[in-house]
Amino acid sequence: MATSGGDDSDVPSRAETLRRQAESAFRSGRADEAHRIAVRALTEAGGTPEGSRALILEHLGRYLDAGSTSWEHDYFDQSLAELGPDAPPHERIRVLCSAGLAQLRRDRTDDGARLLHEAAELAHRTGDSELETVVCTVVAEADLTLGRLDESLRRTRRARRLGIESRQHHLVVRSYFNEARATYLRTGNIADAARIRGAGLPYAAEHGELATEEGNTLRLALIEDLIEAGRWSEADDLLNDPSPHGRHGSLNEVEETLVQAWLRSWRGQVVDPAPPFVRLVATSSPLHEAYFLSLALTAAARLGDHAAVEELTGRALRLAGGHLAPPSGGLYVIDALAAAIHAQTSSPRPPMLHPDTAPHRLLRTVERVYARVRHHVAAPYELTDGVVAVARAEVHAQAQAQVPGQGSAQDAATHWDTAIWVFRRTHARARLVHALLGRAAGHPPGDDRAAALLDEAERIAVPMDARPYLERIARLRATADPADRPPDPDAALTPRQRQVIARLAEGRTDREIAGELRLSVRTVNAHVAQLLTRLGLRNRAEAAGWYYRSEGRDTAD
C-alpha cells in the first residue's frame, strides 16, 4: 500500500529516518521535539510492517513520559497490540520494559511490576544471556525502587553472573553498585555498602571500566561510603587518584563537585570558591534531584553558605510535598531536611527566617516523609533512624534552650542515645562523632559521663583529622576543666596539651604522664594524637623537638 507522494519502498525509509532523528533528539534531552518527530514518523509508517509501527509507538510513549508524567496515553498498549505473535522477542521485551517503567512512574506499581516480570520471563526463555543481563538489570532496579529488596538482590546477582558470561562488563560494574545500594537499604550498614562497592572497583579497573559512566559512578559512591564511615584518608586517595575516570555529562561532573565539597566541609576546610550549590542541583534531572540536594544542602550548611541553604531548603520542602520514588528519594530528602534543621539549630543567628523553615516545622515534614518511606517497605533503614533521631534531639534541645520547660532535656537525651546506638551499629563514624558531642553537651560541666563521651569522640575524630569536631571537643572540655582552656585564640596548644608535651619531651611514658596529671592513659593518648595533628608532626620525637624549640623547659608547670 502506497501513500501519496511515493511508492511502498520509500515509506519505510522516510519513517526510519524520522525515527532515528527522534531518538537522537531524545538522547540530547529534547523530549518534546522527539515526540513531534516521532508523530511524523508514525504517520509515514502507516503502510509499513507492524514491527516498525510498534517501535515508533514505544518511542512515543517514552518521549511523552520523559516530558511529563501527567500525560495519559495508550501508546505502549498500542505498541503491544501492533506486535503480532511472530514478532521478535527482543521487540516485545523492549515495549514491556518501557511500559512497565512508565506504570511505576505513575504509581501503578502492580501493573508495572507485572509487565517487567513478564519481560524478565520472556528474556529468560530466549536463552540469550546478553539480552537477559540487560533485562535483569532493569527489573532489579525497578524492584529496588519498589522496596522489594530481596528480589532486587536476587536479580542483581543473576545479572552479574550473566554479565560475566556475556562479557558485558559495564553491567557487571553496575551490578556492584545496585547490590550495595539494596544491601544498604536493607541493613542500613555503611560498612556493607563500602565492602561491596570496594569489591567492584578492582573489577572495573581490570576490565577498563573506570573511565565509563558506570565505573565512575561506582567510584563516587564508594567515596561517599568512606566519608560516612570516617575513612577520610581513603576517600581523599580515591578523589585525588590521577587515574583517568572520564567525564560523563552533567551527572558525574555535578556529583564529583558535590562529593569534593561534602568531604571538605566535614573536615572544616576552606572551599574557595564555594561551589554554586543551587545551580548544580537545578541542572540535575528530577531522578537525581533528591540525591544531589542531600549532598549540596549538607555541604552548604557546614560551609555557612546561608543563601544556598535557604534556597535548597525550599527545594527540599517542595520535593517532600510531591511524589518521591520509594525508598531512596524519601531517604535523601530526609537527609537534606535534617541538614537544614542542623543549620537552624546550631547557629545563634539562624540562616533562614521563613516560618516554614522553623526547626519544629522542618521536623514535622521529616516525620511525614519518613512515615511515607516506612509505608512502602519494612526494611530497617537504621542509618536514617539515626538521622531522624539527631533531628529530633536538635529540635528538642533548641526548644529547651530558648524557653526552659518548653522542650524536654530528657527527650533530647533519649534521641541522642538512639542516634549513638544506631551510628555505632551502622559504622557511620562521622555521624557518630556528632551524636556523641550532642549528647555530651547535654550533661552538666564536669560530669564523668560527658568526659567519657568526649574521649570516645576524640578517638574517632583524631585519625579522621576532623578539625571542626576536634575544636568543639576542646570547647566542651574547656567548660568542664579550666586547665584545658587556651589563654588566647591564637595559641597552638591548650594548657593541658602543653603539660602533656612538656612531659613527653622529658621522656616520660603515657602512663607516667597520666599519673602526674591525674588523667586516664586513654585521655593522654588522645591528647598526644591531637597535639601531633595540630602541630603537623609525625611522631613523638618531632614533638619533643618542637617543644624545645618553641616553648623551652622552663615553661613547664
C-alpha distance (Angstrom), angle and dihedral (degrees) to the residues before:
residue distance angle dihedral
M1 . . .
A2 3.79 . .
T3 3.75 128.7 .
S4 3.75 124.8 -144.2
G5 3.76 114.1 -77.9
G6 3.83 99.3 29.9
D7 3.79 149.0 21.9
D8 3.79 129.6 -94.9
S9 3.79 94.7 -88.4
D10 3.81 92.1 57.4
V11 3.80 96.1 53.0
P12 3.83 100.1 68.5
S13 3.78 90.5 44.6
R14 3.80 93.8 54.9
A15 3.82 92.5 42.6
E16 3.78 92.2 49.0
T17 3.80 92.0 47.9
L18 3.79 91.2 52.1
R19 3.81 91.2 45.3
R20 3.79 90.6 55.3
Q21 3.80 91.2 47.0
A22 3.79 89.7 51.7
E23 3.81 92.5 50.0
S24 3.81 90.6 48.2
A25 3.82 90.9 51.9
F26 3.81 90.7 48.1
R27 3.80 93.4 51.1
S28 3.80 88.3 51.5
G29 3.81 90.0 57.3
R30 3.82 97.3 -102.3
A31 3.80 99.2 123.2
D32 3.83 96.3 159.4
E33 3.80 92.3 51.7
A34 3.79 90.0 46.2
H35 3.80 89.8 53.6
R36 3.81 92.9 52.6
I37 3.81 92.1 49.7
A38 3.80 91.7 46.9
V39 3.82 90.7 53.5
R40 3.82 88.5 56.0
A41 3.80 89.6 47.2
L42 3.80 90.5 52.6
T43 3.80 90.5 51.5
E44 3.81 90.8 50.6
A45 3.80 90.4 47.6
G46 3.79 93.8 59.8
G47 3.79 92.8 115.8
T48 3.79 99.9 33.7
P49 3.81 128.2 107.5
E50 3.82 115.3 -73.9
G51 3.80 93.5 -109.6
S52 3.81 92.3 61.8
R53 3.80 92.6 50.9
A54 3.81 91.0 46.3
L55 3.80 90.8 54.4
I56 3.81 92.7 50.5
L57 3.81 91.3 47.2
E58 3.80 89.6 52.7
H59 3.81 88.8 51.6
L60 3.80 91.0 51.1
G61 3.79 91.2 53.2
R62 3.79 93.0 50.6
Y63 3.80 93.5 46.6
L64 3.79 93.5 50.3
D65 3.80 92.3 47.5
A66 3.80 91.3 49.8
G67 3.78 90.9 51.9
S68 3.82 95.3 47.7
T69 3.79 135.9 -16.5
S70 3.81 88.8 -147.7
W71 3.80 92.3 77.6
E72 3.77 116.2 105.7
H73 3.81 112.2 -152.8
D74 3.79 140.3 144.2
Y75 3.79 99.3 -144.0
F76 3.79 92.4 123.5
D77 3.81 92.1 50.2
Q78 3.80 89.6 48.3
S79 3.78 90.4 48.6
L80 3.81 92.2 52.6
A81 3.81 89.8 47.4
E82 3.82 91.2 51.9
L83 3.80 90.7 55.0
G84 3.78 108.2 87.5
P85 3.81 125.3 -151.5
D86 3.80 90.2 -93.3
A87 3.81 95.4 53.7
P88 3.82 114.9 124.9
P89 3.84 110.5 -92.5
H90 3.79 93.5 -125.2
E91 3.82 90.8 60.9
R92 3.80 92.7 52.2
I93 3.81 91.1 44.8
R94 3.80 90.8 52.9
V95 3.81 92.6 52.8
L96 3.82 92.3 44.7
C97 3.81 91.7 52.9
S98 3.82 93.6 47.4
A99 3.80 91.6 46.4
G100 3.81 92.8 46.7
L101 3.80 93.8 50.5
A102 3.80 90.4 47.3
Q103 3.80 90.7 53.8
L104 3.81 90.9 50.5
R105 3.79 90.8 52.6
R106 3.80 87.9 54.3
D107 3.84 91.8 51.7
R108 3.81 91.6 -110.0
T109 3.75 90.6 131.5
D110 3.81 99.4 164.2
D111 3.82 93.6 51.5
G112 3.79 91.7 43.9
A113 3.80 94.2 49.1
R114 3.82 91.1 47.2
L115 3.83 92.9 53.6
L116 3.80 93.5 45.5
H117 3.80 94.0 48.5
E118 3.81 89.3 48.6
A119 3.81 87.6 54.4
A120 3.82 90.5 49.7
E121 3.81 92.7 50.7
L122 3.80 92.0 47.8
A123 3.82 91.3 49.0
H124 3.81 90.2 50.7
R125 3.82 91.5 52.2
T126 3.80 91.8 53.6
G127 3.83 91.4 65.6
D128 3.82 88.2 -140.1
S129 3.82 104.3 136.5
E130 3.80 92.6 -169.9
L131 3.80 92.4 54.9
E132 3.81 92.9 42.4
T133 3.82 90.8 51.9
V134 3.80 90.5 58.0
V135 3.81 94.2 45.5
C136 3.82 93.3 44.9
T137 3.81 89.0 53.3
V138 3.81 92.9 49.9
V139 3.81 93.7 47.2
A140 3.83 93.2 44.2
E141 3.79 90.5 54.5
A142 3.81 90.5 48.0
D143 3.82 90.8 50.6
L144 3.80 87.9 50.9
T145 3.80 90.3 53.1
L146 3.80 89.2 51.5
G147 3.80 91.6 50.0
R148 3.82 92.9 -113.7
L149 3.76 90.2 138.5
D150 3.81 101.2 165.8
E151 3.80 91.1 49.6
S152 3.80 90.3 46.5
L153 3.80 91.6 51.7
R154 3.80 91.8 49.0
R155 3.80 93.2 51.9
T156 3.81 93.0 41.7
R157 3.80 91.9 55.8
R158 3.80 90.7 46.7
A159 3.81 89.6 50.7
R160 3.81 88.8 53.2
R161 3.80 93.1 51.9
L162 3.78 91.8 47.2
G163 3.80 91.8 44.4
I164 3.80 92.1 53.9
E165 3.80 89.1 48.3
S166 3.82 93.5 49.5
R167 3.83 93.4 37.7
Q168 3.79 93.6 -121.3
H169 3.78 91.7 148.9
H170 3.82 95.8 171.9
L171 3.81 90.0 59.9
V172 3.81 91.2 46.6
V173 3.82 88.4 55.0
R174 3.78 89.1 47.7
S175 3.79 89.9 52.4
Y176 3.82 90.6 60.5
F177 3.81 89.3 53.3
N178 3.81 92.3 48.4
E179 3.81 94.3 45.3
A180 3.80 91.6 50.9
R181 3.79 91.2 48.9
A182 3.81 94.2 49.4
T183 3.82 92.1 44.7
Y184 3.79 91.7 49.7
L185 3.81 91.5 49.1
R186 3.79 89.5 50.5
T187 3.81 99.6 44.9
G188 3.80 103.4 19.1
N189 3.82 87.2 -139.2
I190 3.79 114.7 138.4
A191 3.79 90.9 -164.9
D192 3.82 89.6 63.2
A193 3.80 92.9 51.9
A194 3.82 92.8 46.2
R195 3.81 91.4 49.6
I196 3.81 93.3 52.4
R197 3.80 95.2 44.1
G198 3.79 90.0 44.2
A199 3.81 88.6 55.9
G200 3.81 90.7 51.3
L201 3.80 96.4 51.7
P202 3.86 96.2 69.7
Y203 3.82 88.8 49.0
A204 3.80 89.7 52.8
A205 3.80 91.1 48.8
E206 3.81 93.5 46.7
H207 3.81 92.7 52.7
G208 3.80 98.2 40.9
E209 3.80 94.9 -107.6
L210 3.82 100.0 125.1
A211 3.80 90.0 89.8
T212 3.81 92.6 52.0
E213 3.79 126.7 89.0
E214 3.81 91.6 -108.5
G215 3.80 92.8 49.6
N216 3.78 94.9 47.1
T217 3.81 91.9 46.3
L218 3.82 89.8 52.6
R219 3.81 90.6 49.4
L220 3.81 93.5 50.4
A221 3.80 91.7 47.1
L222 3.81 90.1 52.2
I223 3.81 89.9 50.1
E224 3.81 89.5 54.6
D225 3.81 90.4 50.1
L226 3.81 90.5 51.5
I227 3.82 91.7 49.0
E228 3.81 91.5 51.7
A229 3.81 90.2 46.3
G230 3.81 91.4 52.9
R231 3.81 92.6 -115.7
W232 3.77 90.8 131.5
S233 3.79 99.2 154.3
E234 3.81 89.2 57.6
A235 3.81 90.1 47.8
D236 3.81 89.5 50.4
D237 3.80 91.0 51.1
L238 3.81 91.9 53.0
L239 3.80 93.6 45.1
N240 3.80 92.1 49.6
D241 3.80 96.5 39.5
P242 3.84 106.5 132.4
S243 3.81 91.4 -148.3
P244 3.80 111.3 116.9
H245 3.77 112.0 -96.8
G246 3.77 98.6 167.4
R247 3.76 130.7 -141.3
H248 3.75 118.0 -96.7
G249 3.75 106.9 -171.6
S250 3.77 128.2 -76.7
L251 3.82 96.2 -39.8
N252 3.80 98.3 65.7
E253 3.81 93.9 35.1
V254 3.80 93.0 52.0
E255 3.80 91.7 43.9
E256 3.81 93.3 50.1
T257 3.81 91.5 49.5
L258 3.80 92.5 49.1
V259 3.81 94.2 45.3
Q260 3.83 89.9 51.2
A261 3.82 90.7 51.0
W262 3.81 90.6 44.0
L263 3.81 92.6 56.4
R264 3.80 94.3 43.4
S265 3.79 91.5 49.8
W266 3.82 90.4 51.9
R267 3.81 88.0 53.8
G268 3.79 94.9 45.1
Q269 3.79 92.1 -119.3
V270 3.78 122.2 154.7
V271 3.79 112.6 -105.0
D272 3.79 106.6 -157.3
P273 2.91 117.7 -152.4
A274 3.79 96.5 22.1
P275 3.80 112.5 -128.6
P276 3.83 115.3 -103.4
F277 3.80 91.2 -110.0
V278 3.79 96.9 178.5
R279 3.80 94.1 48.9
L280 3.79 92.6 46.4
V281 3.79 92.0 53.7
A282 3.81 92.1 42.9
T283 3.81 91.4 56.6
S284 3.81 92.8 53.5
S285 3.78 122.7 99.2
P286 3.83 118.9 -104.7
L287 3.82 87.4 -109.2
H288 3.82 92.0 62.5
E289 3.81 101.2 30.0
A290 3.82 95.9 98.2
Y291 3.80 91.5 48.9
F292 3.81 93.8 48.8
L293 3.80 90.4 45.2
S294 3.80 91.0 57.1
L295 3.81 91.1 53.3
A296 3.80 96.6 41.1
L297 3.80 98.5 44.6
T298 3.80 93.0 47.3
A299 3.81 92.2 49.9
A300 3.81 94.1 43.0
A301 3.81 91.4 50.7
R302 3.80 92.7 51.5
L303 3.82 92.3 45.1
G304 3.81 92.1 50.0
D305 3.82 95.5 -118.9
H306 3.80 93.7 154.2
A307 3.80 96.6 175.5
A308 3.79 90.8 54.6
V309 3.81 91.7 45.1
E310 3.81 91.1 54.6
E311 3.81 94.9 46.9
L312 3.80 94.2 44.1
T313 3.80 92.0 46.9
G314 3.80 88.5 55.9
R315 3.80 89.3 51.9
A316 3.79 91.3 49.1
L317 3.81 91.4 51.1
R318 3.81 90.8 50.6
L319 3.80 90.4 50.2
A320 3.79 91.0 48.0
G321 3.79 89.9 56.6
G322 3.81 94.4 51.3
H323 3.78 138.2 55.1
L324 3.80 114.0 -49.5
A325 3.78 118.5 -167.4
P326 3.81 103.0 -123.0
P327 2.88 131.8 -89.7
S328 3.79 110.1 -2.9
G329 3.81 98.1 36.9
G330 3.78 90.9 60.2
L331 3.79 93.2 44.9
Y332 3.81 91.7 54.2
V333 3.81 91.8 49.1
I334 3.81 89.6 50.9
D335 3.80 89.9 52.4
A336 3.82 91.0 49.1
L337 3.80 94.2 49.0
A338 3.81 91.2 45.6
A339 3.82 87.6 56.5
A340 3.81 89.0 51.1
I341 3.81 90.2 51.4
H342 3.81 90.3 51.1
A343 3.82 90.4 50.0
Q344 3.82 89.9 52.4
T345 3.80 97.0 44.9
S346 3.82 101.7 39.0
S347 3.80 98.5 56.1
P348 3.80 126.9 71.4
R349 3.82 86.2 -141.6
P350 3.82 108.5 45.1
P351 3.82 111.4 -137.0
M352 3.83 92.5 -137.5
L353 3.79 128.3 54.4
H354 3.81 102.8 177.8
P355 3.83 110.6 116.2
D356 3.81 92.1 -126.7
T357 3.81 89.8 61.1
A358 3.80 94.7 56.8
P359 3.82 106.8 126.3
H360 3.81 95.5 -117.3
R361 3.83 90.7 51.9
L362 3.79 92.7 47.4
L363 3.80 88.3 50.5
R364 3.80 91.2 53.3
T365 3.81 88.8 54.2
V366 3.80 90.6 48.7
E367 3.80 90.1 52.4
R368 3.82 91.8 50.0
V369 3.80 93.5 49.3
Y370 3.78 91.9 47.1
A371 3.80 91.1 50.5
R372 3.81 88.6 53.6
V373 3.80 91.5 49.6
R374 3.80 90.9 49.3
H375 3.79 89.8 51.0
H376 3.81 91.9 60.8
V377 3.78 99.5 50.6
A378 3.79 138.3 5.6
A379 3.82 95.8 -138.2
P380 3.83 113.8 138.8
Y381 3.84 97.4 -115.4
E382 3.79 87.8 -169.9
L383 3.78 95.7 168.9
T384 3.81 90.7 54.6
D385 3.81 88.9 48.0
G386 3.79 85.5 60.6
V387 3.81 93.8 46.4
V388 3.80 91.0 51.8
A389 3.82 91.3 45.8
V390 3.82 90.3 54.5
A391 3.81 91.0 50.0
R392 3.80 90.3 50.7
A393 3.81 91.9 47.8
E394 3.81 93.4 49.7
V395 3.81 92.9 49.2
H396 3.84 92.5 48.0
A397 3.81 92.1 46.4
Q398 3.80 92.4 50.2
A399 3.81 92.4 48.4
Q400 3.81 90.5 50.7
A401 3.81 91.9 48.8
Q402 3.81 94.3 48.5
V403 3.80 98.5 42.0
P404 3.82 113.1 15.2
G405 3.76 109.4 -136.6
Q406 3.81 94.1 21.6
G407 3.80 93.9 89.4
S408 3.76 124.2 36.4
A409 3.79 117.3 -118.8
Q410 3.80 87.5 -160.2
D411 3.83 90.7 54.8
A412 3.82 90.7 52.0
A413 3.81 90.5 48.9
T414 3.81 91.4 50.3
H415 3.80 92.0 51.8
W416 3.82 91.9 47.3
D417 3.81 89.5 51.2
T418 3.82 90.0 51.1
A419 3.79 91.3 50.4
I420 3.81 92.5 48.6
W421 3.80 91.4 50.8
V422 3.82 92.0 48.6
F423 3.79 96.0 46.6
R424 3.79 91.9 48.7
R425 3.81 90.1 52.3
T426 3.81 94.5 45.7
H427 3.83 95.3 43.5
A428 3.81 90.4 -123.7
R429 3.78 91.7 151.6
A430 3.81 97.6 169.1
R431 3.80 91.3 54.0
L432 3.81 90.2 42.2
V433 3.81 91.7 61.4
H434 3.80 90.2 53.5
A435 3.81 91.7 50.3
L436 3.81 92.9 47.0
L437 3.81 90.8 52.9
G438 3.79 92.1 46.5
R439 3.80 90.6 53.0
A440 3.82 92.8 44.6
A441 3.80 91.2 52.8
G442 3.80 88.8 59.1
H443 3.81 93.4 61.3
P444 3.81 120.8 85.6
P445 3.84 116.4 -101.4
G446 3.79 112.7 -80.2
D447 3.80 94.9 20.4
D448 3.81 110.8 148.8
R449 3.80 90.7 -139.7
A450 3.81 90.4 59.0
A451 3.82 90.0 50.1
A452 3.81 90.8 52.8
L453 3.81 91.7 49.8
L454 3.80 91.4 49.0
D455 3.80 91.0 49.1
E456 3.82 90.6 53.3
A457 3.80 91.9 46.3
E458 3.79 91.5 50.4
R459 3.81 93.6 49.6
I460 3.80 88.4 57.3
A461 3.81 98.1 38.4
V462 3.81 98.9 49.1
P463 3.84 97.2 63.7
M464 3.82 88.6 43.8
D465 3.83 91.0 51.9
A466 3.80 86.5 -134.4
R467 3.79 96.4 173.6
P468 3.83 98.3 -178.7
Y469 3.80 89.6 53.6
L470 3.81 93.7 44.4
E471 3.79 90.1 51.8
R472 3.80 91.4 49.3
I473 3.81 90.4 48.7
A474 3.80 88.7 53.9
R475 3.82 91.4 49.4
L476 3.81 93.0 49.4
R477 3.79 91.4 47.8
A478 3.79 90.5 49.3
T479 3.80 90.3 60.2
A480 3.80 89.5 56.1
D481 3.81 102.6 36.2
P482 3.83 119.8 33.3
A483 3.81 89.3 -161.1
D484 3.81 88.0 68.5
R485 3.82 93.8 54.4
P486 3.83 112.6 105.3
P487 3.84 113.3 -130.7
D488 3.80 91.9 -131.9
P489 3.81 136.4 5.8
D490 3.81 92.9 -110.3
A491 3.81 95.4 59.0
A492 3.81 112.5 118.7
L493 3.79 93.8 -146.1
T494 3.78 136.3 23.8
P495 3.82 117.9 -115.3
R496 3.81 89.8 -104.5
Q497 3.79 91.2 53.2
R498 3.82 90.3 48.7
Q499 3.81 88.7 52.7
V500 3.81 89.4 52.0
I501 3.81 95.8 46.1
A502 3.83 92.0 46.6
R503 3.80 90.7 57.0
L504 3.78 91.5 40.4
A505 3.82 89.1 56.1
E506 3.82 89.0 53.0
G507 3.80 89.2 58.7
R508 3.78 99.4 -106.9
T509 3.80 119.8 152.2
D510 3.79 123.2 -120.3
R511 3.79 89.8 -106.0
E512 3.82 91.6 53.2
I513 3.81 91.6 47.7
A514 3.80 90.1 49.1
G515 3.80 90.7 53.1
E516 3.82 93.7 49.5
L517 3.80 95.5 46.6
R518 3.83 94.8 37.0
L519 3.80 92.7 -121.5
S520 3.76 131.6 130.5
V521 3.81 117.6 -98.1
R522 3.80 87.8 -119.6
T523 3.81 91.1 56.8
V524 3.81 91.1 49.7
N525 3.82 89.9 50.3
A526 3.81 88.9 52.9
H527 3.83 92.2 48.2
V528 3.81 90.9 51.7
A529 3.80 92.4 49.0
Q530 3.80 91.5 47.8
L531 3.79 96.0 48.3
L532 3.81 90.8 48.4
T533 3.81 88.3 52.9
R534 3.80 93.8 46.6
L535 3.80 93.0 48.8
G536 3.80 94.8 42.0
L537 3.82 92.2 -122.3
R538 3.80 127.2 149.0
N539 3.80 103.0 -149.4
R540 3.79 146.8 -0.2
A541 3.80 94.0 -90.1
E542 3.80 89.9 59.9
A543 3.80 88.4 47.6
A544 3.79 91.0 55.2
G545 3.81 90.6 49.5
W546 3.80 91.3 49.6
Y547 3.81 90.3 50.5
Y548 3.80 95.0 52.4
R549 3.80 91.7 46.4
S550 3.79 97.7 43.8
E551 3.79 109.6 26.7
G552 3.81 110.9 18.4
R553 3.78 127.3 -143.1
D554 3.80 93.4 -93.1
T555 3.84 91.7 68.9
A556 3.77 94.8 62.9
D557 3.78 115.9 115.2
